[in-house]
Amino acid sequence: MTAEPRATYRDVFAVAEFRVLLGTFALLLISESVKMLALSVLVYVGTGSALLAALAYAAGFLPQALGGTLLLSLADRWRPRRLLVGYDLLRLAVTAVLALTVLPPAGAMLLVFLTGGLAPVAQAARTALLADLLAGDAYVLGRSLFTVTSGAMQVVGAAVGGLLLVTAGPAGALWLSAVACGVSAIVVRFASAGRPARSAAEAGAVRQTWRVNGRLLRDAPLRRLLLAQWLPGALMVGAEGVVVPYAAQAGRPGTAGVLLAAAAFGMLTGEFLVARLAPPALRERLTPWLALLLGVPLAAFLLRPGPVAAAVILALAAAGFSYHLGLARRFLEAAPQRWRGQAFGLANTGTMVLQGLAMAGAGALAELVAPEVVMALAGGASILSTLALWRTLRPGPPLPAGPHHERQAVGGGR
């Protein structure tokens, strides 16, 4: 149970480097959304293939799972500011090449695919840097703001991308995205402090990534916290994977977007309310119950609700994603300081991979049974995982230092 004083969003935004970190993160999300949308349009115009256009849109996201399993050690081996600036400059170069439209569609997709593997490394470094800037409850609120920003900026990015495609065309949209990458690099370079790398190179990047991942997963407290962050939410996302066939079967295929938007709204609202209104101790006590909320409402899909009721159900269930706020402090304490970036990267990669597998599995199951049954089963699986992890989800005292751990109280740079 925590005893630290309750922080406020004003406390968090008072840290200048946090504002830099959050602002450049928002700029990254918008510029990446614009880039992938513009690339998809260019590929479709050049090939006339809807399949290739869809693959182009996903080209930057597919290799992230590979980067997360092969390159994560770089998040701790490289200096954070240098890594983030370098990643922004790499994105600038790639986006500028795409804007020149000198590559054939296959070449453009391959370029984006090859460079996408560094995205989880940069994100891991960014998340670990957040823990250097904020301490205690302020860190939890900072993580909440990153989650809310991620959801909101993806929507904003799609809207901005659509507007730029109409007003500037695909190439113009790509050039503006490249400019955003350059602005981000300049801001990070001159508005944030330089910090040393967390760990030295012990082997090649791939070998060290696998070695450290193994050490992290063999640490029982950390492994349980990883599973608690992964399973309840990933299994609930399986239900979202069959929203389109559910809406189509009900004769209203156009409502699928509304249902997915309702889920996003529920997640962002739950995140904000729990972070803003619940003090730290209550937030941690609510953790297992909020995790249950991910699955329980989905049982109502067996009644085949209409669009409005279905939207309410999905929004209510997605509000349960706020359960991760109660785990944030404990995960930070459990992660070895010198491998903190890789620990956060492992958590992010596992979440992404398991959510993808859950959606794919739900889609396959929907070939055999009705979509509403699949959605209810996804909720049931989420409930079972929560019950199995109940002891981990419950609040507990700070974790003792283990043999691999260098747990330190991280001071806020206020």
C-alpha positions in Angstrom: 0.0 0.0 0.0 1.3 3.4 -0.9 1.8 6.2 1.6 3.1 8.9 -0.7 1.2 12.2 -1.0 -1.2 12.6 -3.8 0.1 14.4 -6.8 -1.9 16.6 -9.2 -1.6 17.2 -12.9 -0.3 20.7 -12.1 2.6 19.1 -10.3 3.3 16.9 -13.3 3.2 19.7 -15.9 5.4 21.9 -13.6 8.3 19.6 -14.7 9.6 21.3 -17.8 11.2 18.2 -19.3 8.0 16.3 -18.9 6.3 18.9 -21.1 9.0 18.4 -23.7 8.6 14.6 -23.5 4.8 14.6 -23.8 4.7 17.3 -26.4 7.2 15.5 -28.7 5.4 12.3 -28.1 2.1 13.9 -29.3 4.0 15.3 -32.3 5.4 11.8 -33.1 2.0 10.2 -33.1 0.4 12.8 -35.3 3.3 12.7 -37.8 3.4 8.9 -37.9 -0.4 8.8 -38.5 -0.1 11.3 -41.4 2.9 9.4 -42.9 1.2 6.0 -42.9 -2.0 7.4 -44.2 -0.2 9.3 -47.0 1.9 6.2 -47.9 -1.2 4.1 -48.1 -2.8 6.5 -50.5 0.4 6.7 -52.7 0.5 2.9 -52.8 -3.2 2.6 -53.8 -2.8 5.3 -56.5 0.3 3.5 -57.8 -1.1 -0.1 -57.8 -4.8 0.1 -57.6 -4.6 -2.7 -55.0 -6.7 -2.3 -51.8 -4.7 -5.1 -50.2 -1.3 -3.4 -50.9 -2.7 -0.1 -49.6 -3.8 -1.9 -46.3 -0.4 -3.5 -46.0 1.3 -0.2 -46.6 -0.7 1.4 -43.8 0.4 -1.5 -41.5 4.0 -1.5 -42.7 5.3 0.7 -39.9 3.5 -1.3 -37.2 4.2 -4.9 -38.2 8.0 -4.8 -37.5 7.5 -3.4 -34.0 7.1 -6.9 -32.6 10.4 -7.9 -34.1 12.1 -4.8 -32.8 10.7 -5.4 -29.4 12.1 -8.9 -29.3 15.5 -8.2 -30.9 16.6 -4.6 -30.2 15.2 -3.5 -26.9 18.6 -3.6 -25.2 19.5 -0.4 -27.1 17.0 1.5 -25.0 19.4 1.2 -22.0 22.7 1.0 -23.9 22.3 4.3 -25.7 21.9 7.7 -24.1 18.2 8.6 -24.0 18.4 12.0 -25.6 20.8 10.8 -28.3 18.5 7.9 -29.0 15.4 10.0 -29.3 17.0 12.6 -31.4 18.5 10.0 -33.7 15.1 8.3 -34.1 13.5 11.6 -35.0 16.2 12.2 -37.6 15.8 8.7 -39.0 12.0 9.3 -39.3 12.8 12.6 -41.0 15.0 11.0 -43.6 12.6 8.1 -44.3 9.6 10.5 -44.6 11.6 12.8 -47.0 12.5 9.9 -49.2 8.8 8.9 -49.3 7.8 12.4 -50.1 10.2 12.5 -53.1 8.1 9.6 -54.6 11.2 8.2 -56.2 10.7 4.7 -54.9 8.3 2.1 -56.3 5.5 1.1 -54.0 7.3 -2.1 -52.9 10.5 -0.1 -52.2 8.6 2.5 -50.1 6.9 -0.2 -48.1 10.2 -2.1 -47.5 11.9 1.1 -46.3 9.2 1.8 -43.8 9.2 -1.8 -42.7 12.9 -1.9 -42.1 13.0 1.2 -40.0 9.8 0.4 -38.0 11.8 -2.0 -35.8 13.3 0.9 -33.9 10.0 2.3 -32.8 9.7 0.1 -29.7 13.3 1.0 -28.7 12.5 4.7 -28.8 9.3 4.2 -26.9 11.0 2.1 -24.2 13.6 4.9 -23.8 10.9 7.5 -23.6 9.0 5.6 -20.9 12.1 4.9 -18.9 13.0 8.6 -19.1 9.6 9.4 -17.7 10.5 7.5 -14.5 13.7 9.7 -14.2 11.6 12.9 -14.4 8.7 12.0 -12.0 8.6 10.1 -8.7 5.8 8.5 -6.7 2.2 9.4 -7.6 3.4 12.0 -10.1 4.9 9.2 -12.1 1.5 7.4 -12.2 -0.2 10.5 -13.4 2.5 11.0 -16.0 1.9 7.5 -17.3 -1.8 8.2 -17.4 -1.3 11.4 -19.5 0.8 9.4 -22.0 -2.0 6.9 -22.3 -4.6 9.5 -22.8 -2.4 11.4 -25.3 -1.7 8.2 -27.2 -5.4 7.6 -27.8 -6.3 11.2 -28.5 -3.5 11.9 -30.9 -4.2 8.9 -33.0 -7.7 10.3 -33.6 -6.2 13.8 -34.2 -3.6 12.3 -36.5 -6.1 10.6 -38.6 -8.2 13.8 -38.9 -5.1 15.9 -39.7 -3.9 13.3 -42.2 -7.3 13.4 -44.0 -7.3 17.2 -44.1 -3.7 17.3 -45.5 -4.4 14.7 -48.1 -7.3 16.9 -49.4 -5.4 20.2 -49.2 -1.7 19.3 -49.9 -1.9 15.8 -51.5 0.0 12.7 -50.3 3.5 14.2 -51.1 2.7 17.5 -49.4 1.4 15.6 -46.4 4.6 13.6 -46.2 6.8 16.8 -46.4 4.8 18.3 -43.5 5.3 15.1 -41.6 9.0 15.3 -42.2 9.1 18.9 -40.9 7.3 17.7 -37.7 10.1 15.1 -37.3 12.7 17.8 -37.6 10.9 20.0 -35.1 10.7 17.1 -32.6 14.4 16.4 -33.0 15.4 20.1 -32.3 13.1 20.4 -29.3 14.4 17.2 -27.7 18.0 18.1 -28.4 17.9 21.6 -26.9 15.1 21.5 -24.4 16.0 18.3 -22.5 19.0 17.3 -20.4 21.6 14.8 -21.4 21.8 11.7 -19.3 24.1 8.7 -19.4 23.2 5.3 -20.7 21.7 3.0 -18.0 23.9 0.0 -18.9 26.9 -0.9 -20.9 27.1 -3.2 -23.9 27.5 -6.8 -22.7 27.1 -8.4 -26.1 25.6 -7.8 -29.5 22.2 -5.9 -29.3 20.2 -9.0 -30.2 22.0 -11.3 -27.9 21.8 -8.9 -25.0 18.1 -8.2 -25.6 17.4 -11.9 -25.4 19.6 -12.4 -22.4 18.1 -9.5 -20.4 14.5 -10.5 -21.5 15.3 -13.9 -20.0 16.5 -12.5 -16.8 13.5 -10.2 -16.5 11.1 -13.1 -17.2 12.8 -15.4 -14.6 12.3 -12.7 -11.9 9.0 -14.1 -10.4 7.6 -10.8 -9.0 8.3 -8.9 -12.2 6.9 -11.8 -14.3 3.7 -11.8 -12.4 3.4 -8.0 -12.9 4.0 -8.4 -16.6 1.3 -11.1 -16.9 -1.1 -8.9 -14.9 -0.5 -6.0 -17.3 -0.8 -8.3 -20.4 -3.6 -10.8 -20.0 -6.8 -9.2 -18.7 -6.6 -6.3 -21.2 -5.4 -8.4 -24.2 -8.2 -10.9 -23.8 -10.8 -8.1 -23.7 -9.4 -6.6 -26.9 -10.3 -9.9 -28.6 -13.9 -8.7 -28.4 -13.0 -5.6 -30.3 -11.6 -7.8 -33.0 -15.1 -9.1 -34.0 -16.9 -5.7 -33.7 -17.1 -5.5 -37.5 -18.7 -8.9 -38.1 -21.0 -8.3 -35.1 -22.3 -5.0 -36.6 -22.6 -6.5 -40.1 -24.6 -9.5 -38.8 -26.9 -7.1 -37.1 -27.5 -5.4 -40.4 -25.7 -2.2 -39.4 -22.1 -2.5 -40.7 -21.7 1.2 -40.5 -22.0 1.2 -36.7 -18.7 -0.7 -36.3 -16.8 2.6 -36.2 -19.1 4.0 -33.6 -18.7 0.9 -31.4 -14.9 1.1 -31.7 -15.0 4.8 -30.9 -17.1 4.1 -27.9 -14.5 1.7 -26.6 -11.8 4.3 -27.1 -13.9 6.9 -25.3 -14.5 4.6 -22.4 -10.8 3.8 -22.1 -9.7 7.5 -22.1 -12.5 8.5 -19.7 -11.8 5.7 -17.3 -8.1 6.6 -17.4 -8.7 10.2 -16.7 -11.2 9.7 -13.9 -9.3 7.1 -12.0 -6.0 9.1 -12.2 -7.7 12.4 -11.4 -10.2 11.4 -8.7 -8.8 8.4 -6.9 -6.0 8.9 -4.4 -3.0 6.5 -4.7 -4.1 4.0 -2.0 -7.7 3.8 -3.4 -6.3 3.5 -6.9 -4.3 0.4 -5.9 -7.2 -1.1 -4.0 -9.4 -0.7 -7.0 -7.0 -2.5 -9.4 -8.4 -6.0 -9.3 -12.0 -4.7 -9.5 -11.2 -2.5 -12.5 -9.5 -5.5 -14.2 -12.8 -7.4 -13.7 -14.6 -4.6 -15.3 -12.8 -5.4 -18.6 -14.7 -8.7 -18.9 -17.9 -8.6 -16.9 -19.9 -6.3 -19.2 -19.1 -8.3 -22.3 -21.4 -11.1 -21.1 -24.3 -8.9 -22.1 -23.4 -9.4 -25.8 -25.1 -12.8 -25.5 -28.4 -10.8 -25.5 -27.4 -9.3 -28.9 -27.8 -5.7 -27.9 -28.5 -2.9 -30.4 -26.0 -0.3 -31.4 -26.6 2.1 -28.5 -26.5 -0.6 -25.8 -23.5 -2.3 -27.5 -21.6 1.1 -27.5 -22.4 1.5 -23.7 -21.2 -2.0 -23.0 -17.9 -1.5 -24.8 -17.3 1.9 -23.2 -17.9 0.5 -19.8 -15.7 -2.5 -20.3 -12.9 -0.4 -21.8 -13.0 1.9 -18.8 -11.5 -1.1 -16.9 -8.2 -0.5 -18.7 -7.5 2.1 -16.0 -6.6 -0.9 -13.8 -3.0 -0.6 -15.0 -2.6 2.7 -13.1 -2.6 0.7 -9.8 0.3 -1.4 -11.1 2.5 1.4 -12.4 4.3 2.1 -9.2 4.9 -1.5 -8.4 6.2 -2.3 -11.8 8.6 0.6 -11.6 9.9 -0.6 -8.3 10.2 -4.2 -9.6 12.2 -3.2 -12.7 16.0 -3.2 -12.3 17.2 0.3 -12.7 19.9 -0.5 -15.3 17.4 -2.5 -17.4 14.5 -0.2 -16.9 14.1 0.8 -20.5 14.1 -2.8 -21.6 11.6 -3.8 -18.9 9.2 -1.1 -20.1 9.8 -2.2 -23.7 9.1 -5.8 -22.9 5.8 -4.8 -21.2 4.8 -2.7 -24.3 5.8 -5.4 -26.8 4.0 -8.1 -24.9 0.9 -6.0 -24.8 1.0 -5.3 -28.5 1.7 -8.9 -29.5 -0.9 -10.5 -27.2 -3.6 -8.0 -28.2 -2.9 -8.9 -31.9 -3.0 -12.6 -31.1 -6.3 -12.2 -29.2 -7.9 -10.3 -32.1 -6.7 -12.9 -34.6 -7.9 -15.7 -32.4 -11.3 -14.1 -31.9 -11.6 -13.6 -35.6 -10.8 -17.3 -36.2 -13.3 -18.4 -33.6 -16.0 -16.1 -35.2 -15.7 -18.4 -38.3 -17.2 -21.2 -36.1 -19.6 -19.4 -33.7 -21.6 -16.2 -33.7 -19.7 -12.9 -33.1 -21.7 -12.2 -29.9 -20.7 -15.5 -28.5 -17.0 -14.7 -29.2 -17.3 -11.4 -27.5 -18.8 -12.9 -24.4 -16.1 -15.6 -24.4 -13.4 -12.9 -24.6 -15.0 -11.3 -21.6 -15.0 -14.7 -19.8 -11.4 -15.3 -20.6 -10.5 -11.8 -19.3 -12.4 -12.6 -16.0 -10.6 -15.9 -15.6 -7.2 -14.3 -16.1 -8.0 -11.6 -13.6 -9.1 -14.2 -11.0 -5.9 -16.2 -11.6 -3.8 -13.1 -11.1 -5.9 -11.7 -8.2 -3.1 -11.9 -5.7 -0.8 -9.9 -8.0 -3.4 -7.4 -8.8 -4.1 -6.7 -5.1 -2.1 -3.9 -3.5 1.0 -4.9 -1.6 4.0 -3.3 0.1 7.1 -2.2 -1.9 9.0 -5.1 -3.3 12.2 -6.1 -1.6 15.4 -5.9 -3.7 16.2 -9.2 -5.3 19.5 -10.5 -6.7 19.2 -8.8 -10.0 17.7 -5.6 -8.8 19.1 -2.1 -8.2 15.8 -0.5 -7.2 16.2 3.1 -6.5 13.9 5.9 -5.5 14.0 8.1 -8.6 14.0 11.7 -7.9 11.7 14.0 -9.9 13.5 16.7 -11.9 11.4 19.5 -10.4 
